Amino acid sequence: MKRWKGSLEVVALCVAIIASLFVSSHVLNHQFSSDELRVRAFYKEPENSLDMVLIGSSAAYTTFSSTVAWKEEGFTSYTLATSGAPMGIAKSMLKEVVKTQKPKLILIDLNGVLYDDEAEQREGMTRLWVDNMPLSENKLETIDELTQGKDKLSWVFPLITYHQNWEKIKVCLRYTGYDWKLWTGSRLPYSFTMRSISGTSDRKNLIDVTQYQEKQELYPLSGQRFRELLDYLKENDMTNVAFFNMPRYYDKKMLPQRKLLNQAIAMAEAEGFQVYDFDREIARMNLDPNKDYYNSGHLNMNGQRKATKYIAKRLNQDHHLSDGGHSEAIRDLWDQEYEAYEKVYAYHQENLKKGIREEITAEVIDRVLSKSEEDSK
């Protein structure tokens, strides 16, 4: 009897330890950013409900609004993107997309080719993606490929990295609450995970790059990873993939970036992939560098709205993204997404009128939407 009692106590202790680790991991594993929520929210999207997915960096999620695209063109989409996304994570993102979705088009950002070897290997930027993926074979392969076995345990068990977040327990609980809101449906995935800045830029001495053709060899590591991505796409006959470059404005200091992009575009097109180079189409979008951007590579919500209307129409014409339709439940979900977006957009407009420069983050969005819900009661 004593032996059984002792065994039960050991089992109970093990269960308690495992439960404690599970809860601690859920509460502490946060980077306190919209990026982590945007990645986690992707897995909340109903299976096979997306007509298009964009893979990439902050240039993607500040330029393209899936909710505006839905309203204007009637197709569903998701921007699976993280700030400073290195080129090395694009293949991993692609694999995650096709696990749950069958989009007519997958667009991959070329922004990663702008990073030198140091920037390509920034741990924090890579963790924005990897630490928010569910544990899977793809995640383990990604860790092996990108970390080359260095500190692998902390990548497989992120709590090792984030355990010191106990010092920020209030913020941890706030972001855990955001997770809960996503999974219970009280906050919709897309509108809740937007990010922008209310503000404008005052730029001078800008250079028109619409006819600029000079090239520069890619950096060793990001260039290698880009070539490996092209090979992977060809080997797996992924004909629904294209590449994109979102619209920037350029001065003399930024021209080296344009040279790198020209090189990457030439490489992709040589392999038969379509490339949407929206630097060449800024005038058609009617984008004003002094009103529609908050810095040289990122649009504010006014610019995003303009750009999305143009880009969504162009992509729909080329790939018939709105053909086929969706169930009433999916249409209702996206109509709700647009309603939430409009509330955040109105808040952004008020900031601009008042001359307030503010980041539109998950915390701001949650506050705006919560106030709207309270006012409607």
Secondary structure, 3 states (H helix, E strand, C coil): CHHHHHHHHHHHHHHHHHHHHHHHHHHHCCCCCHHHHHHHHHCCCCCCCCCEEEEECHHHHHHCCHHHHHHHHCCCEEEEECCCCCHHHHHHHHHHHHHHCCCCEEEEECHHHHCCHHHHCCHHHHHHHHCCCCCCHHHHHHHHHHHCCCCHHHHHCCHHHHHHHHHHHHHHHHHHHHHHHHHHCCCCHHHHCCCEEECCCCCCCCECCCCCCCCCCCCHHHHHHHHHHHHHHHHCCCCCEEEEECCCCECHHHHHHHHHHHHHHHHHHHCCCCEEEHHHHHHHHCCCCCCCEEECCEECHHHHHHHHHHHHHHHHHHHCCCCCCCCHHHHHHHHHHHHHHHHHHHHHHHHHHHCCCEEECHHHHHHHHHHHHHHHC
